[in-house]
Amino acid sequence: MASQKKKLQGLVAATITPMTEHGEINFSVIGQYVDYLVEEQGVKNIFVNGTTGEGLSLSVSERRQVAEEWMTKGRNKLDQVVIHVGALSLKESQELARHAAEIGADGIAVIAPFFLKPWNKDVLINFLKEVAAAAPALPFYYYHIPALTGVKIRAEELLDGIQEKIPTFQGLKFSDTDLLDFGQCVDQNRERQFAFLFGVDEQLLSALVMGATGAVGSTYNYLGKKTNQMLEAFERKDFSSALNHQFCIQRFINFVLKLGFGVSQTKAIMTLVSGIPMGPPRPPLQRASREFIDEAKARLESLDFLSSTDLKDRNLESCS
Ligand SMILES: CC(=O)N[C@@H]([C@@H](O)[C@H](O)[C@H](O)CO)[C@@H](O)CC(=O)C(=O)O
C-alpha cells in the first residue's frame, strides 16, 4: 500500500527541463529554479518529466538524472515531487517507477501508451497496474491527456473501480477540457480521498467549482503567484475576485495560444519572466520565434506579469 502522504493539493508546476544551447540538459540551473518557484511564485509542488518537461523526448538515463536533480535541489524546500514515468515500453516505465521510489519521490504519474494504444479501459488499467506495482509504496496518479496521447478512454470510466485494481491509486491529473467527464470523476468518487488535479490552466476556476483539489500546469512556473491569488479568492468565496484573476490569466493564455503556444513557447516565456535560461526545446520541437518572444513580452508587460519597475505608470490593463 502507498504510504500515507499528505494529499497533493494546490498548485503543482509542470517543470520545464532546462537545456543548454547544444541541447544537453542544463542541470546547473535547477537549484535556482526551485528557489524561484518557492520564493517568487509560491509554488511548492512539482510535476517532473511530463509534457512541459519533454519527458518523452528524453532518454531513460536523462529522465532518471533529471528526477534526481529535482529531488536533491528540492529537499527541505518543496512539499511534493511527482515524477511522470509514462513510456511506450512497460519495462522502461517500470524502471522509472522503481527509480522514483528509490530516490524518495512523493508520487508517480503515468500517461496512456500512445503508439500501440490500449483499446479499452481494462487494457489500459492492466498497463497502469503493472507500472504501479513496480513502486508499491508510491501514490499513483493517472495522467489523462487525450489530445496528445490519442487515447480517448473517458477518465470517468477509468476511475470506476480503479482502486481495486491499483491499490496505490491516489488521483487523476486531468489535462482535458471535457468538464462533464471531469465533474463526473469527482461526483462518482466523493467518498474516496482522491486528488483531482486539473491541467487546463485557462479553465481552472471552472474546475475548482467542479471540485478540483489542485492543478498541474505549465503556466504555474511563471503565473503561480497570480493563480494562487485566484485560489485564495475562491477559498474565501470571493468569486468576483476569483473570476477577475481567471480572466486576467485567460487574457494572456488566449493571446499566446493565438500566436501558437506549446512547450517551446513555455520555455521562452519562463526565461523572460524568471531570468533563468531554459534553453531551446529538443527536436522535433523548434525554439520559439523572435516575433513570439517580443509579442509575449509586450503582453506580459501590459498585464503586469513581468516585474519591470518602470512600467507601472503606463500600465494599460494591469492585472495586479
Ligand atoms: C497540453 C499541455 O501542455 N497542457 C499543459 C497546460 O498547463 C497548458 O500549457 C496550459 O493550460 C495552456 O494551455 C499541462 O496540462 C501539461 C502538464 O501538466 C505537463 O507538463 O505534464
The ligand as a Tripos MOL2 file, in Angstrom:
@<TRIPOS>MOLECULE
LIG
   21    20     1     0     0
SMALL
NO_CHARGES

@<TRIPOS>ATOM
      1 C1         -1.1180   20.3540  -23.3640 C.3       1 LIG1
      2 C2         -0.3510   20.9960  -22.2580 C.2       1 LIG1
      3 O1          0.8310   21.2060  -22.3870 O.2       1 LIG1
      4 N1         -1.0320   21.3130  -21.1760 N.am      1 LIG1
      5 C3         -0.4210   21.9310  -20.0130 C.3       1 LIG1
      6 C4         -1.1860   23.1560  -19.5930 C.3       1 LIG1
      7 O2         -0.5630   23.7160  -18.4780 O.3       1 LIG1
      8 C5         -1.1980   24.1800  -20.7320 C.3       1 LIG1
      9 O3          0.1120   24.5310  -21.0840 O.3       1 LIG1
     10 C6         -1.9490   25.4260  -20.3260 C.3       1 LIG1
     11 O4         -3.2270   25.1030  -19.8740 O.3       1 LIG1
     12 C7         -2.0360   26.4260  -21.5150 C.3       1 LIG1
     13 O5         -2.9140   25.9530  -22.4960 O.3       1 LIG1
     14 C8         -0.3730   20.9230  -18.8600 C.3       1 LIG1
     15 O6         -1.5970   20.2700  -18.7170 O.3       1 LIG1
     16 C9          0.7330   19.9270  -19.1590 C.3       1 LIG1
     17 C10         1.3150   19.3650  -17.9570 C.2       1 LIG1
     18 O7          0.7920   19.4680  -16.8940 O.2       1 LIG1
     19 C11         2.5980   18.6680  -18.0900 C.2       1 LIG1
     20 O8          3.5520   19.2980  -18.4740 O.co2     1 LIG1
     21 O9          2.6550   17.4920  -17.8180 O.co2     1 LIG1
@<TRIPOS>BOND
     1     1     2 1
     2     2     3 2
     3     2     4 1
     4     4     5 1
     5     5     6 1
     6     5    14 1
     7     6     7 1
     8     6     8 1
     9     8     9 1
    10     8    10 1
    11    10    11 1
    12    10    12 1
    13    12    13 1
    14    14    15 1
    15    14    16 1
    16    16    17 1
    17    17    18 2
    18    17    19 1
    19    19    20 2
    20    19    21 1
@<TRIPOS>SUBSTRUCTURE
     1 LIG1         1 GROUP 0 **** ****
